[in-house]
């Protein structure tokens, strides 16, 4: 960090910011701890996917003026109306937490929890929002416990080694 951009404290204001060219490289530099690399795609992959996927909504997570994480949801209401109706008929959830990461240097400060509260509030403000789902890798008890603290519950469904969780509004 630089004197103009010091390491934020636990009481830092957490906000979600659009990823633009001005902050892109700072967001791309964010990395999970080495032991977590197998659990979440790099931000470069997530941002690339979102640009080719009409339902991707993504933001950088900031603590004060320091980027500390990244989040991406699948929001079917960002697609055209026909695609949204098609997905709903197939039973695909309207709001799915696709990616979430906090930089390894910034974990354990509460930023992730506060950022997820903001994401949940965002989703609640969207059309027909009644629930949000996500998955986490089997055996990654930290993720499951983290999401439980936010109100998510396991559904009993599993897909390719990932356990589904749902938050009903």
N, C-alpha and C positions, 0 to 999 in steps of 0.2 A: 504494500500500500504506500501511497505517497502522502506528504503532509496535507495536500488538498483533498485526499480521499482516505482518511484514517480508518483503521479497523473499527467497525461499529460495535457498540456494547450491547448487552442483553436487552436494554431498554430502547433500542433503535426503533424508529417507525418503519414498519414493514408495508411495502406497497407493491403492486403489480404494474409493470411498465411494458408498453409495446416494444418489441424488438425492432430496431431500425438500424440503418447503416451506422449511425452515430454510436450505438452501443453493441453492435453485433459482435465485434471481436472480444469484448469483455465477457459477453455471454458464452462465446465459444471457448474461452479460456477456463470456464468453470468446470471442475472435475470432482467426481465423487471419490471417496477413499478407494485405494487400489482393490481392497477386498469386496467392494461393491460394484466394480466395473462389469461384472457378469449379470447384474440385476437391472441395469437401466442403460438405454442407448445413449451415446454421446449427444450433446446438444446439437452438434453439426448435422447429425442424422435426423434428429427430430425436426429441426427447422427446415431441412430439405424436404422431408416428407410433408410437412404442413403446407408448403408452397405448391405442392402438386395434389393436394387433397382438400376439396372444397369445404369440408366440415371441420377442419383443424383450426382451433383457436389457441394461441400460445402467447405467453408473456414471460418476461424476465422478472425474477423476484429480487427486490431491493430491500436492504436494511439501511435506512437513511439514504445516502447517495452511493452506496456500494452494492454492486450486483452480487447476490449470494446464491441464486438458484434459478430454476427454470420449471415451468409447468405448461402442459398442453392437454387440452380436452378435445374430445370429439363431440361437436355440437351439430346435430343433424339439421337444425334450423338455419344453419349457414348455407346449406345447399339449396338448390331450387325446390319449389314446392312439390313437384312430381317425385323427385328423389327422396325427399323427406317422407312423403306418403308411402312410397315403396318400402323404405326401411322400417317404418312403423308397422306396416302390414306383416313384415317378416319377423316382428317381435324384437327388433334391434333397439336397444335402449337409446333414448334421445341424447343423453349426456353421459359420457364415459371419460374418466380420468385416464388418459393415455400415458402421460409421462409426468414425473415429478422428481426433482432432484434438488438437493442442497449441497453446495460445494463442501468438500471434506473439511476445509479450514473453518467453516461456519456452522457445522453441526453442533447440536446440543445447546444452542442459545435461544431456542424457542421460535426462530424465524420460520421454520417449516410449518409449525402448527398455526402460527398467525397467518401465513400465506394461504394455507388450506382453508382457513376460515373465510378469507377473502374470495377464494375460488368458489366455495360453497355459496356465499352470498351472490356472486355473479351468476352462478347456475340457477339459483332460486329466482333471479330476476328475468330469466329467459322464458320463452313461450312453453306452456304445458309442462313446466318443470315439477315433477312429483318425486323424482329420485335421481341419484347419480350412482354409477357403479365404477368399480376399479378391480384390478387383479393384483396379486402379489405372489412372488415365487414361494412354493412350498418350502417350509423350513426356515424362511426368513421371518422369524417371529417378531423382529423389530418393526417391520412394515405393518404386519397384522395388528400389533398392539398400538402402533401409532394411529392407524385408521380407526380402531375401536374407540380411542379417546375422543375422536371427532364424531362418533355416533354411527359409524359404519358397522355392519354385521356380516359375518360370513353367510353365504347363501347355501352352502353345501355343494355348489357347482365347482368343477375343476376343469381347466382347459390347458393341456400341454404343460402340466406341472405347476400351473398357477391357480391359486384359490381366488374365487370371486367374492367380492364384498359389495354390499349395497347400503346406501344411505337414503332412507325414505324421509321426505320432507313433510 
